[in-house]
Amino acid sequence: MKSALVFLFTDFEEIEAISTIDVLRRGGINVVVVSLTGEKNVVGAHKIVCLADVIGIPENDFDAIIIPGGHGVLQLRSDKKLLKFIQEQYDKGKLMAAICAAPILLHDGGILDKHHYTCHFSMLSELKEGRVHELVVSDGNVITACGPAAGINFGLAILEFFANVAVVREVAHGMMCDL
């Protein structure tokens, strides 16, 4: 069974995290929700409290690293341990998925230099080169999305990376989502 880490941090964008977790679990992906705050309860950008499975990055090996956006992602840019972890996982060929403002973390690690991507318009001052004006962009082992409205499509793109088309269609159909 494929597995994915989804990071939660103070002021994360709730719909981006929860819709992605939901889609992946419907598709049979083992999703581990990780708190980067030191507490299992993590408060999102709109004051919705979400319960993480674990506190801190687990030692286990995972197939995907998923980072939702939100204002809090900018605080993560100074977390050298997290940035090193992201770079190491990319170097191992793991799927790296980031939505909204979160592609900035991939940028900081030099990952976006090698890929086409999309992001939230608020990040355009730093993320210009290679940006594509699409809801979701899949380029090799990097998947990015532009913001909250793309949450389900983002989850489906990640699921498609791991599952066959029939599984993706079944999940999308069950959610009444057009592909």
Backbone as numpy.savetxt, mean C-alpha at the origin, in Angstrom:
# Nx Ny Nz CAx CAy CAz Cx Cy Cz
0.21 -19.97 0.57 -0.64 -18.78 0.57 0.26 -17.54 0.57
-0.06 -16.61 -0.30 0.68 -15.36 -0.37 0.35 -14.50 0.85
1.31 -13.65 1.24 1.11 -12.82 2.43 1.55 -11.39 2.16
0.91 -10.48 2.88 1.20 -9.06 2.70 1.18 -8.34 4.04
2.08 -7.37 4.18 2.07 -6.46 5.32 1.38 -5.18 4.89
0.48 -4.68 5.73 -0.12 -3.36 5.51 0.25 -2.51 6.72
0.93 -1.40 6.47 1.36 -0.52 7.55 0.27 0.46 7.94
0.07 0.64 9.25 -0.79 1.68 9.78 0.07 2.61 10.63
-0.23 3.88 10.57 0.53 4.90 11.29 -0.44 6.03 11.61
-0.10 6.90 12.52 -0.97 8.00 12.89 -1.33 8.82 11.65
-2.62 9.09 11.50 -3.16 9.88 10.38 -3.05 9.19 9.02
-3.08 7.84 9.01 -3.15 7.13 7.73 -4.55 7.34 7.13
-4.67 7.18 5.84 -5.95 7.32 5.14 -6.71 6.01 5.28
-7.75 6.01 6.10 -8.46 4.79 6.47 -9.03 4.02 5.28
-9.69 4.70 4.37 -10.34 3.99 3.26 -9.31 3.28 2.37
-8.13 3.86 2.24 -7.09 3.23 1.44 -6.58 1.94 2.09
-6.44 1.97 3.39 -5.96 0.78 4.10 -7.04 -0.29 4.18
-8.22 0.09 4.64 -9.27 -0.90 4.89 -9.78 -1.52 3.60
-9.98 -0.74 2.56 -10.47 -1.33 1.30 -9.44 -2.31 0.73
-8.18 -1.99 0.85 -7.13 -2.88 0.35 -7.08 -4.17 1.16
-7.12 -4.05 2.48 -7.12 -5.23 3.35 -8.32 -6.11 3.02
-9.48 -5.51 2.88 -10.72 -6.23 2.60 -10.61 -7.00 1.28
-10.22 -6.33 0.22 -10.10 -6.97 -1.10 -9.13 -8.15 -1.04
-7.98 -7.94 -0.43 -6.97 -9.00 -0.39 -7.43 -10.20 0.43
-8.07 -9.95 1.55 -8.56 -11.07 2.36 -9.67 -11.82 1.64
-10.53 -11.12 0.93 -11.56 -11.79 0.12 -10.92 -12.69 -0.93
-9.74 -12.29 -1.42 -9.04 -13.04 -2.45 -8.10 -14.11 -1.91
-8.11 -14.32 -0.60 -7.31 -15.40 -0.02 -5.88 -15.04 0.31
-5.56 -13.77 0.34 -4.21 -13.34 0.71 -4.15 -13.19 2.23
-3.09 -13.70 2.84 -2.89 -13.52 4.28 -2.37 -12.11 4.51
-3.19 -11.26 5.12 -2.81 -9.87 5.36 -2.51 -9.69 6.84
-1.34 -9.15 7.12 -0.96 -8.81 8.49 -0.91 -7.28 8.58
-1.73 -6.75 9.48 -1.81 -5.30 9.67 -0.81 -4.91 10.76
0.11 -4.01 10.41 1.24 -3.65 11.27 1.10 -2.22 11.77
1.14 -2.04 13.08 1.15 -0.70 13.65 2.58 -0.20 13.73
2.79 1.00 13.24 4.10 1.64 13.36 4.11 2.68 14.48
3.04 2.68 15.32 2.90 3.69 16.36 3.35 3.21 17.74
3.54 1.92 17.91 3.85 1.38 19.22 2.61 0.94 19.99
1.44 1.14 19.41 0.16 0.75 20.00 -0.62 -0.06 18.97
-1.43 -1.02 19.44 -2.25 -1.81 18.51 -3.38 -0.99 17.92
-3.94 -0.06 18.68 -4.98 0.82 18.16 -4.32 2.00 17.47
-4.65 2.19 16.20 -4.04 3.26 15.42 -5.14 4.19 14.94
-4.96 5.49 15.17 -5.96 6.49 14.80 -5.63 7.04 13.42
-6.60 6.92 12.51 -6.42 7.40 11.16 -6.67 8.88 11.00
-6.58 9.35 9.78 -6.72 10.77 9.46 -8.11 11.32 9.78
-9.11 10.46 9.79 -10.48 10.90 10.05 -11.00 10.37 11.37
-10.05 10.11 12.27 -10.31 9.71 13.66 -10.99 8.35 13.79
-10.85 7.51 12.77 -11.31 6.13 12.86 -10.17 5.32 13.45
-10.48 4.56 14.50 -9.46 3.76 15.17 -9.48 2.35 14.59
-8.32 1.89 14.15 -8.19 0.55 13.58 -7.25 -0.28 14.46
-7.56 -1.55 14.56 -6.78 -2.47 15.38 -5.78 -3.22 14.51
-4.51 -3.06 14.81 -3.46 -3.76 14.08 -3.31 -5.18 14.63
-2.78 -6.06 13.80 -2.49 -7.43 14.23 -1.23 -7.48 15.08
-0.24 -6.68 14.70 1.05 -6.68 15.40 1.58 -5.25 15.52
2.47 -5.07 16.48 3.15 -3.80 16.66 4.57 -3.95 16.14
4.98 -3.10 15.23 6.33 -3.17 14.69 6.44 -4.18 13.56
7.45 -4.03 12.76 7.64 -4.88 11.59 8.02 -6.29 12.02
7.23 -7.29 11.64 7.54 -8.67 12.02 8.80 -9.18 11.31
9.39 -10.20 11.89 10.59 -10.81 11.32 10.26 -11.75 10.16
9.00 -12.19 10.06 8.59 -13.15 9.03 8.86 -12.59 7.64
8.88 -13.48 6.68 9.05 -13.09 5.28 7.66 -12.90 4.66
7.46 -11.83 3.93 6.19 -11.51 3.30 6.40 -11.29 1.82
5.30 -11.47 1.06 5.38 -11.32 -0.40 5.13 -9.89 -0.86
4.48 -9.08 -0.02 4.13 -7.72 -0.42 4.20 -6.78 0.77
4.58 -5.54 0.48 4.58 -4.47 1.46 3.63 -3.41 0.92
2.61 -3.06 1.73 1.57 -2.13 1.28 1.52 -0.94 2.23
1.56 0.25 1.64 1.58 1.47 2.44 0.43 2.38 2.00
-0.57 2.59 2.89 -1.61 3.56 2.57 -1.05 4.98 2.69
-1.81 5.93 2.17 -1.38 7.32 2.26 -1.98 8.01 3.47
-2.11 9.31 3.34 -2.58 10.15 4.44 -1.46 11.07 4.89
-1.84 12.11 5.63 -0.86 13.11 6.07 0.26 12.50 6.90
-0.05 11.45 7.64 0.94 10.82 8.51 2.11 10.20 7.78
1.93 9.90 6.50 3.02 9.26 5.75 4.24 10.18 5.68
4.03 11.46 5.72 5.16 12.39 5.64 6.07 12.27 6.85
5.49 11.91 8.01 6.30 11.71 9.22 7.20 10.47 9.09
6.77 9.52 8.28 7.54 8.28 8.11 8.83 8.50 7.32
8.91 9.61 6.62 10.10 9.88 5.80 11.37 9.97 6.64
11.24 10.27 7.92 12.41 10.36 8.79 12.71 9.06 9.52
11.92 8.01 9.28 12.11 6.72 9.94 13.11 5.89 9.13
14.38 6.00 9.48 15.46 5.34 8.72 15.30 3.82 8.73
14.84 3.26 9.84 14.66 1.81 9.93 13.59 1.35 8.94
12.49 2.07 8.86 11.41 1.73 7.93 11.88 1.88 6.49
12.55 2.97 6.18 13.03 3.20 4.81 14.03 2.12 4.40
14.87 1.69 5.31 15.82 0.62 5.03 15.06 -0.68 4.76
14.03 -0.97 5.58 13.22 -2.17 5.39 12.56 -2.16 4.02
11.98 -1.02 3.64 11.32 -0.90 2.33 12.33 -1.17 1.21
13.50 -0.59 1.29 14.52 -0.79 0.25 14.96 -2.24 0.20
15.16 -2.87 1.36 15.57 -4.28 1.40 14.52 -5.18 0.77
13.24 -4.91 1.05 12.17 -5.74 0.50 12.09 -5.57 -1.01
12.26 -4.35 -1.48 12.29 -4.12 -2.93 13.46 -4.87 -3.57
14.62 -4.79 -2.94 15.81 -5.47 -3.47 15.62 -6.99 -3.52
14.77 -7.52 -2.64 14.47 -8.96 -2.64 13.41 -9.32 -3.68
12.90 -8.32 -4.40 11.91 -8.58 -5.43 10.48 -8.65 -4.92
10.24 -8.20 -3.69 8.89 -8.22 -3.14 8.03 -7.18 -3.84
6.72 -7.40 -3.82 5.80 -6.40 -4.36 5.76 -5.21 -3.41
5.92 -4.04 -3.98 5.84 -2.79 -3.21 4.61 -2.04 -3.71
3.68 -1.75 -2.80 2.44 -1.08 -3.19 2.23 0.14 -2.30
1.98 1.28 -2.92 1.81 2.53 -2.18 0.73 3.36 -2.86
-0.10 4.00 -2.05 -1.22 4.77 -2.57 -1.20 6.19 -1.99
-1.71 7.13 -2.76 -1.90 8.51 -2.32 -0.55 9.21 -2.14
-0.22 9.61 -0.91 1.06 10.26 -0.64 2.18 9.25 -0.40
1.83 7.99 -0.15 2.83 6.98 0.21 3.91 6.70 -0.84
3.66 6.90 -2.14 4.76 6.70 -3.08 6.00 7.55 -2.77
5.85 8.60 -1.96 7.01 9.41 -1.58 8.05 8.55 -0.86
7.59 7.53 -0.11 8.53 6.65 0.58 9.30 5.79 -0.41
8.63 5.38 -1.48 9.31 4.62 -2.53 10.30 5.53 -3.27
9.90 6.77 -3.45 10.78 7.77 -4.07 12.04 7.97 -3.23
11.85 8.12 -1.92 12.98 8.37 -1.04 13.99 7.22 -1.07
13.51 6.02 -1.35 14.39 4.87 -1.45 14.96 4.65 -2.84
14.67 5.54 -3.77 15.17 5.41 -5.14 14.41 4.40 -5.97
13.33 3.87 -5.45 12.57 2.83 -6.14 11.81 3.39 -7.33
11.22 4.56 -7.19 10.40 5.12 -8.28 11.23 5.52 -9.49
12.54 5.67 -9.31 13.40 6.02 -10.44 13.34 4.96 -11.54
12.95 3.75 -11.18 12.96 2.63 -12.10 11.57 2.26 -12.60
10.54 3.02 -12.20 9.15 2.62 -12.50 8.28 3.81 -12.86
7.23 3.52 -13.63 6.15 4.49 -13.81 5.26 4.35 -12.59
4.59 5.42 -12.21 3.79 5.42 -10.98 2.74 6.52 -11.04
1.87 6.50 -10.07 0.93 7.58 -9.86 0.94 7.92 -8.38
0.35 9.06 -8.03 0.30 9.50 -6.63 -0.77 10.57 -6.50
-0.99 11.00 -5.28 -1.94 12.09 -5.01 -1.37 13.40 -5.56
-2.26 14.25 -6.05 -1.79 15.51 -6.65 -1.02 16.39 -5.67
-1.22 16.21 -4.36 -0.50 17.02 -3.37 1.00 16.71 -3.36
1.40 15.62 -3.98 2.80 15.22 -3.99 3.53 15.65 -5.27
2.84 16.36 -6.14 3.44 16.71 -7.44 4.69 17.57 -7.34
4.84 18.34 -6.29 6.04 19.17 -6.19 7.30 18.32 -6.08
7.17 17.12 -5.52 8.33 16.23 -5.38 8.31 15.06 -6.35
7.14 14.65 -6.76 7.01 13.46 -7.60 6.48 13.85 -8.97
7.38 14.18 -9.87 6.98 14.62 -11.21 7.39 13.61 -12.27
8.65 13.26 -12.30 9.19 12.40 -13.35 8.59 11.00 -13.27
8.14 10.51 -14.39 7.62 9.15 -14.44 6.18 9.00 -13.99
5.57 10.07 -13.51 4.20 9.99 -13.01 3.22 9.83 -14.16
2.26 8.93 -13.97 1.23 8.66 -14.97 -0.10 9.10 -14.37
-0.95 9.71 -15.19 -2.25 10.20 -14.71 -3.29 9.09 -14.82
-3.22 8.13 -13.92 -4.15 7.00 -13.86 -4.54 6.76 -12.41
-5.65 6.06 -12.20 -6.05 5.69 -10.83 -5.03 4.75 -10.21
-4.63 3.74 -10.96 -3.69 2.72 -10.49 -2.67 2.46 -11.60
-1.42 2.33 -11.20 -0.35 2.00 -12.15 0.41 0.79 -11.61
0.48 -0.25 -12.42 1.26 -1.44 -12.11 2.46 -1.46 -13.04
3.65 -1.51 -12.47 4.87 -1.53 -13.26 5.86 -2.49 -12.59
5.91 -3.70 -13.10 6.76 -4.72 -12.49 6.27 -5.05 -11.09
7.18 -4.96 -10.12 6.80 -5.27 -8.74 6.46 -4.03 -7.93
6.03 -2.96 -8.62 5.58 -1.74 -7.96 4.18 -1.40 -8.44
3.27 -1.24 -7.47 1.90 -0.82 -7.76 1.63 0.44 -6.97
1.13 1.47 -7.65 0.80 2.72 -6.99 -0.62 3.13 -7.38
-1.21 3.96 -6.54 -2.55 4.48 -6.82 -2.62 5.92 -6.35
-3.59 6.66 -6.91 -3.61 8.11 -6.72 -4.29 8.61 -5.47
-5.16 7.84 -4.84 -5.81 8.37 -3.64 -7.00 7.55 -3.20
-7.77 8.08 -2.25 -8.86 7.32 -1.63 -9.85 6.69 -2.61
-10.21 7.38 -3.66 -11.18 6.85 -4.62 -10.67 5.61 -5.34
-9.38 5.40 -5.33 -8.78 4.26 -6.02 -8.56 3.06 -5.12
-9.02 3.12 -3.88 -8.73 2.07 -2.90 -9.09 0.66 -3.34
-10.29 0.45 -3.84 -10.70 -0.90 -4.26 -9.91 -1.33 -5.49
-9.74 -0.44 -6.45 -8.95 -0.76 -7.64 -7.50 -1.09 -7.27
-6.96 -0.38 -6.31 -5.61 -0.63 -5.80 -5.54 -2.06 -5.23
-6.51 -2.40 -4.38 -6.56 -3.75 -3.81 -6.67 -4.81 -4.88
-7.52 -4.57 -5.88 -7.69 -5.54 -6.97 -6.40 -5.69 -7.79
-5.68 -4.60 -8.00 -4.41 -4.67 -8.75 -3.39 -5.50 -7.97
-3.35 -5.33 -6.66 -2.44 -6.13 -5.83 -2.85 -7.60 -5.89
-4.16 -7.85 -5.76 -4.66 -9.23 -5.83 -4.30 -9.85 -7.18
-4.44 -9.09 -8.25 -4.12 -9.59 -9.60 -2.65 -9.97 -9.72
-1.78 -9.29 -8.98 -0.35 -9.61 -9.00 -0.11 -11.04 -8.49
-0.95 -11.49 -7.55 -0.76 -12.79 -6.90 -1.72 -13.88 -7.36
-2.91 -13.52 -7.79 -3.95 -14.52 -8.09 -4.25 -14.55 -9.57
-4.96 -15.59 -9.98 -5.36 -15.65 -11.38 -6.55 -14.73 -11.63
-6.81 -14.48 -12.88 -7.86 -13.55 -13.28 -9.22 -13.97 -12.74
-9.48 -15.27 -12.68 -10.77 -15.75 -12.20 -11.01 -15.33 -10.75
-9.99 -15.39 -9.92 -10.11 -14.97 -8.51 -10.39 -13.47 -8.44
-9.66 -12.70 -9.21 -9.85 -11.25 -9.22 -11.27 -10.91 -9.67
-11.74 -11.55 -10.74 -13.10 -11.30 -11.23 -14.15 -11.70 -10.20
-13.94 -12.83 -9.52 -14.89 -13.28 -8.50 -14.97 -12.28 -7.34
-13.82 -11.81 -6.88 -13.82 -10.82 -5.80 -14.48 -9.53 -6.26
-14.12 -9.05 -7.44 -14.71 -7.81 -7.97 -16.22 -7.96 -8.14
-16.64 -9.08 -8.69 -18.09 -9.32 -8.88 -18.82 -9.32 -7.53
-18.27 -9.99 -6.54 -18.89 -10.04 -5.22 -19.01 -8.67 -4.58
-18.12 -7.78 -4.96 -18.15 -6.41 -4.43 -18.91 -5.46 -5.34
-19.47 -6.01 -6.44 -20.20 -5.22 -7.43 -19.32 -4.12 -8.02
-18.09 -4.52 -8.34 -17.10 -3.59 -8.86 -16.81 -3.94 -10.31
-16.89 -2.98 -11.19 -16.56 -3.18 -12.59 -15.07 -3.24 -12.77
-14.62 -4.15 -13.60 -13.18 -4.21 -13.94 -12.92 -3.59 -15.28
